[in-house]
């Protein structure tokens, strides 16, 4: 079996599974916020995990706040900025290629709080144009509450110029949040060097337990509680900490840091795979091919062949992929991201997304190339739409 939906959710890493097998046999279970010895051991364990993760993402431990994942983290960041911002700043700059959680949250602030959304231009590869962002910042000088543009796209894998965007926002005195959900644990990232004001992570994207995650904040005092509780996470995220999830997060982050060099091999094998498919089927289109992408992400389509049909064919070979995104896998239409990139329905409705991790390589790509060639050969005879 080849599971190729790591952008949707990653299986538990082997080190995480091995840790949990041993961990579940211990008696170390309690509320980390109590003062008895068991609780204090858990509390110290959480802080050790915070240190491990901080080292892996290039920040200070006190800049990390644990939560349930990126969706909560994004809501927390938006609440902290947009519910406290000066009334004169009612413009939010974003892009048309964000994960659905961003436009859904921004729609609320637009409809209920009176904010105006401005979208930066992208090119045909889905790459944000710095000149377009600078233009919007200049046109709305003194009125921008925040800029929110993702670091890496979940569908195409295209990595955005988030460092350049951060520098530009800082020069204009504007808060910048970049959704790093698909970048942390899948590509090179250092929070301090990035210049970002905020970043987020979901544990299930990198092989930790689902329901675990964290937000990174450049200046923690700017964060306002979204989930109310007691003194957990220095009073900025209420609720008893998901300490097992946090422990697995630390293991997964350390494993990625220790194996980051494998990304070069993963990318090399991906490019060989893509070239092989394009040689056999010149009509095939790799979306975002002209931009820098995540090492293990390929979004590919064959004109006139439905993506779900390809998905079914690959599953018959025990290869599991999605169409454009896991959360919209049951919607047989061109995604909003691809429409924004100018991808037509002949391609957009036919794409499949292949996303692997640093643990994969030639073996997996070779098997997928054979299966995908067989699928295209079969399906183009019947043209599924």
C-alpha positions as CSV (number, residue, x, y, z in Angstrom):
1,X,0.0,0.0,0.0
2,X,1.1,3.5,-0.8
3,X,-0.6,6.3,1.2
4,X,0.0,9.5,-0.8
5,X,-2.1,12.0,1.0
6,X,0.3,13.5,3.5
7,X,-0.9,17.1,2.8
8,X,-4.3,15.9,4.0
9,X,-3.1,14.0,7.0
10,X,0.0,12.1,7.9
11,X,0.0,8.6,9.4
12,X,1.6,8.5,12.8
13,X,5.4,8.4,12.4
14,X,7.1,5.2,13.4
15,X,9.0,7.0,16.3
16,X,5.6,8.3,17.5
17,X,3.9,4.9,17.3
18,X,6.8,3.3,19.2
19,X,6.7,6.0,21.8
20,X,3.0,5.7,22.3
21,X,3.2,1.9,22.8
22,X,5.5,2.4,25.7
23,X,3.9,5.6,27.0
24,X,0.4,4.0,27.3
25,X,1.8,1.4,29.7
26,X,3.0,4.1,32.1
27,X,1.0,5.5,35.0
28,X,1.8,9.1,34.1
29,X,-1.7,10.5,33.6
30,X,-3.0,13.6,35.4
31,X,-3.9,17.2,35.1
32,X,-0.6,19.0,34.3
33,X,-1.8,22.0,36.2
34,X,-2.1,20.4,39.7
35,X,0.7,20.6,42.2
36,X,1.1,17.0,43.1
37,X,4.2,15.2,41.8
38,X,2.6,13.3,38.9
39,X,1.2,16.6,37.6
40,X,4.4,18.3,38.0
41,X,6.2,15.6,36.0
42,X,3.7,16.1,33.2
43,X,4.1,19.9,33.4
44,X,7.9,19.7,33.2
45,X,7.4,17.3,30.2
46,X,5.3,19.8,28.4
47,X,7.9,22.5,28.9
48,X,10.6,20.1,27.6
49,X,8.5,19.5,24.5
50,X,8.1,23.2,24.1
51,X,11.9,23.6,24.1
52,X,12.4,20.8,21.5
53,X,9.8,22.3,19.2
54,X,11.2,25.8,19.6
55,X,14.6,24.5,18.5
56,X,13.1,22.8,15.5
57,X,11.1,25.8,14.2
58,X,13.7,28.5,15.2
59,X,11.9,30.4,17.9
60,X,12.0,30.9,21.7
61,X,10.0,28.4,23.9
62,X,7.9,31.2,25.3
63,X,6.7,32.1,21.8
64,X,4.9,28.8,21.4
65,X,1.4,28.2,22.6
66,X,-0.1,24.7,22.4
67,X,-3.6,24.1,21.0
68,X,-5.7,21.7,18.9
69,X,-4.2,22.6,15.6
70,X,-4.1,25.2,12.8
71,X,-7.8,25.9,12.5
72,X,-7.9,27.0,16.2
73,X,-4.6,28.8,15.8
74,X,-5.8,30.8,12.9
75,X,-9.0,31.7,14.7
76,X,-6.9,32.7,17.7
77,X,-4.7,34.9,15.6
78,X,-7.6,36.6,13.8
79,X,-9.3,37.2,17.1
80,X,-6.2,38.7,18.7
81,X,-5.6,41.1,15.8
82,X,-9.0,41.9,14.3
83,X,-11.1,42.1,17.5
84,X,-8.6,44.5,19.0
85,X,-7.5,46.7,16.0
86,X,-8.1,50.4,15.8
87,X,-11.4,51.3,14.0
88,X,-9.5,53.2,11.4
89,X,-7.9,50.0,10.1
90,X,-10.6,48.1,8.3
91,X,-8.7,46.6,5.4
92,X,-7.5,43.0,5.3
93,X,-5.1,41.9,2.6
94,X,-5.2,38.2,1.6
95,X,-4.8,36.0,-1.5
96,X,-7.3,33.9,-3.6
97,X,-5.4,30.7,-2.9
98,X,-5.8,30.3,0.9
99,X,-7.0,27.1,2.6
100,X,-10.8,27.3,3.2
101,X,-10.4,28.1,6.9
102,X,-9.0,31.6,6.0
103,X,-11.7,32.8,3.6
104,X,-14.4,31.4,5.9
105,X,-13.0,33.3,8.9
106,X,-12.5,36.4,6.9
107,X,-16.1,36.2,5.6
108,X,-17.2,36.5,9.2
109,X,-15.1,39.6,9.8
110,X,-16.3,41.1,6.5
111,X,-20.0,40.5,7.1
112,X,-20.2,41.0,10.9
113,X,-17.3,43.4,11.7
114,X,-17.3,45.7,8.7
115,X,-13.8,44.8,7.3
116,X,-13.0,45.1,3.6
117,X,-11.0,42.3,1.9
118,X,-8.4,43.0,-0.7
119,X,-6.8,40.1,-2.7
120,X,-3.2,40.2,-4.0
121,X,-2.6,39.1,-7.6
122,X,-1.1,35.7,-8.4
123,X,0.5,34.3,-11.5
124,X,-0.5,31.2,-13.5
125,X,1.5,29.1,-11.1
126,X,-0.3,30.4,-8.1
127,X,2.7,32.5,-7.0
128,X,1.9,35.7,-5.1
129,X,3.2,38.8,-6.8
130,X,5.2,41.0,-4.4
131,X,4.6,44.0,-6.5
132,X,0.8,43.4,-6.2
133,X,1.1,43.2,-2.4
134,X,3.2,46.4,-2.3
135,X,0.6,48.2,-4.4
136,X,-2.2,47.2,-2.1
137,X,-0.2,48.3,1.0
138,X,0.5,51.7,-0.6
139,X,-3.1,52.2,-1.8
140,X,-4.4,51.4,1.7
141,X,-1.7,53.1,3.7
142,X,-2.7,53.4,7.4
143,X,-5.9,51.4,6.8
144,X,-4.6,47.8,6.8
145,X,-5.4,45.7,9.9
146,X,-3.3,42.7,8.8
147,X,-2.0,40.7,5.9
148,X,-2.7,37.0,5.8
149,X,-1.1,35.0,2.9
150,X,-0.1,31.4,3.2
151,X,3.4,30.1,3.1
152,X,2.8,26.9,1.1
153,X,-0.4,25.9,-0.7
154,X,-2.1,22.7,0.3
155,X,-3.2,21.8,-3.2
156,X,-0.4,22.8,-5.5
157,X,2.5,22.7,-3.0
158,X,3.7,26.1,-4.3
159,X,5.9,27.9,-1.7
160,X,5.1,31.6,-1.5
161,X,7.7,34.4,-0.9
162,X,6.7,34.7,2.7
163,X,10.1,36.2,3.8
164,X,9.8,39.0,1.3
165,X,6.2,39.5,2.2
166,X,7.1,39.7,5.9
167,X,9.8,42.3,5.1
168,X,7.4,44.4,3.1
169,X,4.7,44.3,5.8
170,X,7.2,45.2,8.5
171,X,8.3,48.2,6.4
172,X,4.7,49.3,6.3
173,X,4.1,48.6,10.0
174,X,1.4,45.9,9.3
175,X,0.9,42.6,11.1
176,X,1.7,39.6,8.9
177,X,0.4,36.1,9.4
178,X,1.4,33.4,7.0
179,X,-0.4,30.0,7.2
180,X,2.5,27.6,7.7
181,X,0.3,24.5,8.1
182,X,1.8,22.8,5.0
183,X,5.3,24.1,5.5
184,X,6.2,23.1,9.0
185,X,7.3,19.5,9.0
186,X,7.4,19.4,5.1
187,X,9.9,22.0,4.2
188,X,12.6,24.3,5.5
189,X,11.3,26.9,8.0
190,X,12.8,29.1,10.7
191,X,10.4,31.4,12.5
192,X,13.0,34.0,13.5
193,X,14.5,34.2,10.0
194,X,11.1,34.3,8.4
195,X,10.2,37.6,9.9
196,X,6.6,36.4,10.4
197,X,4.5,37.8,13.3
198,X,2.5,34.6,13.6
199,X,2.7,30.9,12.4
200,X,0.7,27.8,13.0
201,X,1.1,24.0,13.0
202,X,-1.2,21.0,13.1
203,X,0.3,17.8,14.5
204,X,-1.6,15.5,12.2
205,X,0.1,17.0,9.2
206,X,3.5,15.8,10.3
207,X,2.9,12.4,12.0
208,X,1.8,13.4,15.5
209,X,-1.5,12.8,17.1
210,X,-4.6,14.6,15.6
211,X,-5.9,17.3,17.9
212,X,-2.5,18.6,18.7
213,X,-0.8,21.8,17.4
214,X,0.6,25.1,18.3
215,X,0.7,28.8,17.4
216,X,4.0,30.7,17.3
217,X,3.8,34.4,18.2
218,X,6.6,36.9,17.6
219,X,5.3,39.2,20.5
220,X,3.3,37.0,22.9
221,X,1.7,40.0,24.7
222,X,-0.3,40.7,21.5
223,X,-2.2,37.4,21.8
224,X,-5.6,37.6,23.4
225,X,-7.4,34.5,24.9
226,X,-9.8,32.8,22.5
227,X,-10.5,29.7,24.6
228,X,-11.0,30.9,28.2
229,X,-9.9,28.9,31.1
230,X,-7.4,29.2,33.9
231,X,-3.6,29.7,33.8
232,X,-2.9,27.1,31.1
233,X,-0.5,28.3,28.4
234,X,0.1,31.5,30.5
235,X,-3.6,32.3,30.5
236,X,-3.7,32.6,26.7
237,X,-5.3,29.2,25.8
238,X,-7.6,27.7,28.4
239,X,-8.3,24.0,28.8
240,X,-6.3,21.1,30.1
241,X,-3.4,20.6,27.8
242,X,-3.4,17.6,25.4
243,X,-0.1,16.4,26.9
244,X,0.0,13.1,24.9
245,X,-0.5,15.1,21.7
246,X,2.2,17.6,22.7
247,X,4.6,14.8,23.5
248,X,4.0,13.3,20.0
249,X,4.4,16.8,18.5
250,X,7.9,17.1,20.0
251,X,8.9,13.6,18.7
252,X,7.6,14.4,15.2
253,X,9.3,17.8,15.0
254,X,12.6,16.3,16.2
255,X,12.3,13.5,13.7
256,X,11.7,16.0,10.8
257,X,14.7,18.1,12.0
258,X,16.9,15.0,12.1
259,X,15.8,13.9,8.6
260,X,15.4,17.2,6.8
261,X,18.3,16.4,4.4
262,X,16.1,13.6,2.9
263,X,13.9,16.3,1.3
264,X,16.4,16.8,-1.5
265,X,16.1,13.1,-2.4
266,X,12.3,13.3,-2.2
267,X,12.2,16.3,-4.5
268,X,14.6,14.6,-7.0
269,X,12.5,11.5,-7.2
270,X,9.3,13.6,-7.5
271,X,10.8,15.5,-10.5
272,X,11.9,12.3,-12.1
273,X,8.3,10.9,-11.7
274,X,6.8,14.1,-13.2
275,X,9.2,14.0,-16.2
276,X,8.3,10.3,-16.7
277,X,4.6,11.0,-16.8
278,X,5.0,14.0,-19.0
279,X,7.1,12.0,-21.5
280,X,4.5,9.3,-21.7
281,X,1.6,11.8,-21.7
282,X,2.6,15.2,-23.0
283,X,-0.9,16.5,-22.6
284,X,-0.7,16.0,-18.8
285,X,-0.5,19.2,-16.8
286,X,1.4,19.7,-13.6
287,X,-0.2,22.6,-11.8
288,X,2.3,25.1,-10.3
289,X,5.2,23.4,-12.2
290,X,7.0,26.7,-12.8
291,X,7.2,27.7,-9.1
292,X,9.1,26.3,-6.2
293,X,7.0,23.6,-4.5
294,X,7.0,21.4,-1.5
295,X,9.4,18.5,-2.1
296,X,6.8,15.8,-2.0
297,X,3.7,17.5,-3.7
298,X,2.5,17.0,-7.2
299,X,-0.9,18.2,-8.5
300,X,-1.4,16.7,-11.9
301,X,-4.3,16.4,-14.4
302,X,-5.0,14.9,-17.8
303,X,-7.5,17.0,-19.9
304,X,-10.9,15.4,-20.0
305,X,-10.3,12.7,-17.5
306,X,-12.0,13.1,-14.2
307,X,-9.8,13.1,-11.1
308,X,-12.1,10.9,-9.1
309,X,-11.9,8.3,-11.9
310,X,-8.1,8.4,-11.7
311,X,-8.4,8.2,-7.9
312,X,-10.4,5.0,-8.2
313,X,-8.0,3.4,-10.6
314,X,-5.0,4.1,-8.4
315,X,-6.9,2.8,-5.4
316,X,-7.3,-0.5,-7.2
317,X,-3.5,-0.6,-7.0
318,X,-3.5,0.2,-3.3
319,X,-2.4,3.8,-4.0
320,X,-4.3,6.4,-2.1
321,X,-4.4,10.0,-3.3
322,X,-6.9,12.8,-3.2
323,X,-8.2,15.2,-5.9
324,X,-7.3,18.9,-5.2
325,X,-7.7,18.8,-1.4
326,X,-8.7,16.2,1.1
327,X,-11.4,18.4,2.6
328,X,-13.1,18.9,-0.8
329,X,-12.4,15.4,-2.2
330,X,-16.1,14.7,-2.7
331,X,-16.7,17.8,-4.8
332,X,-16.2,17.0,-8.5
333,X,-15.4,20.5,-9.6
334,X,-12.5,22.8,-10.1
335,X,-11.3,24.2,-6.8
336,X,-11.4,27.9,-6.0
337,X,-7.6,27.8,-5.8
338,X,-7.3,26.4,-9.3
339,X,-9.9,28.8,-10.7
340,X,-8.0,31.7,-9.2
341,X,-4.9,30.4,-11.1
342,X,-6.8,30.4,-14.4
343,X,-6.9,26.6,-14.6
344,X,-9.9,25.5,-16.8
345,X,-12.3,22.8,-16.0
346,X,-10.8,20.3,-18.4
347,X,-7.7,20.2,-16.2
348,X,-9.2,21.4,-12.9
349,X,-11.8,18.7,-12.6
350,X,-9.2,16.1,-13.6
351,X,-6.4,16.8,-11.1
352,X,-5.2,14.4,-8.5
353,X,-2.9,15.4,-5.6
354,X,0.1,13.2,-4.7
355,X,1.7,14.2,-1.5
356,X,4.5,12.2,0.2
357,X,6.9,12.7,3.1
358,X,10.6,12.6,3.6
359,X,10.5,8.9,4.3
360,X,9.5,8.1,0.7
361,X,11.5,7.9,-2.5
362,X,12.2,6.0,-5.7
363,X,10.2,2.9,-4.7
364,X,7.0,4.7,-4.1
365,X,7.3,7.0,-7.2
366,X,8.2,4.1,-9.5
367,X,5.0,2.2,-8.4
368,X,2.9,5.3,-8.8
369,X,4.3,6.0,-12.2
370,X,3.3,2.6,-13.4
371,X,-0.2,2.8,-11.9
372,X,-0.8,6.3,-13.2
373,X,0.3,5.4,-16.7
374,X,-2.1,2.5,-16.7
375,X,-4.9,4.7,-15.4
376,X,-4.4,7.4,-18.0
377,X,-4.1,4.8,-20.8
378,X,-7.4,3.2,-19.8
379,X,-9.4,6.3,-19.0
380,X,-8.4,8.4,-22.0
381,X,-10.2,5.7,-24.2
382,X,-13.5,6.5,-22.5
383,X,-12.9,10.2,-21.6
384,X,-14.8,10.4,-18.3
385,X,-16.3,13.8,-19.0
